[in-house]
């Protein structure tokens, strides 16, 4: 269907600068995704920790009888 000349002309825009730019863009996207994942992992509570609302003091203290 496509000849060898057609394949070469469809990629003629792919210069060294464009290829390097694509590689840098992929690396940048990967770093952003990794940073978002690390932030999500570090900000979530650990499995063994009690919920944060249990740490707060009672609003109505226990009365002595």
C-alpha positions in Angstrom: 0.0 0.0 0.0 2.6 2.5 1.0 6.0 2.5 -0.6 9.4 3.1 1.0 9.4 6.8 -0.1 6.0 7.4 1.5 7.2 6.2 4.9 10.2 8.5 4.7 8.2 11.6 3.7 5.7 11.0 6.5 8.5 11.3 9.1 10.4 14.1 7.5 9.4 16.5 10.3 11.3 14.3 12.8 14.5 16.2 13.1 17.0 15.7 15.9 15.6 18.7 17.8 12.0 17.4 17.6 13.1 13.9 18.7 15.0 15.4 21.6 12.1 17.5 22.6 9.8 14.5 22.6 12.2 12.6 24.8 12.4 15.5 27.3 8.6 15.8 27.2 8.1 12.2 28.1 10.7 12.4 30.9 8.9 15.5 32.3 5.5 13.8 32.2 7.0 10.8 34.0 8.6 13.0 36.7 5.3 14.8 37.3 3.4 11.5 37.5 6.0 10.2 40.0 5.8 13.3 42.1 2.0 13.2 42.3 2.1 9.5 43.2 4.7 10.1 46.0 2.6 13.0 47.3 -0.5 10.7 47.4 1.4 8.0 49.1 2.9 10.2 51.8 -0.3 12.1 52.6 -2.5 9.1 53.1 -2.9 7.6 56.6 -1.1 4.3 57.4 -3.2 1.2 57.7 -2.6 0.7 61.5 -3.3 4.3 62.5 -6.6 5.2 64.2 -8.7 7.8 62.5 -7.9 11.4 63.2 -11.2 12.2 64.8 -10.4 9.8 67.7 -7.5 12.0 68.6 -9.6 15.1 69.3 -10.8 15.7 72.9 -14.4 15.1 73.8 -16.7 18.0 73.5 -18.6 16.9 76.6 -16.2 15.6 79.3 -17.3 12.7 81.5 -19.0 14.0 84.7 -18.0 12.5 88.1 -20.9 11.2 90.1 
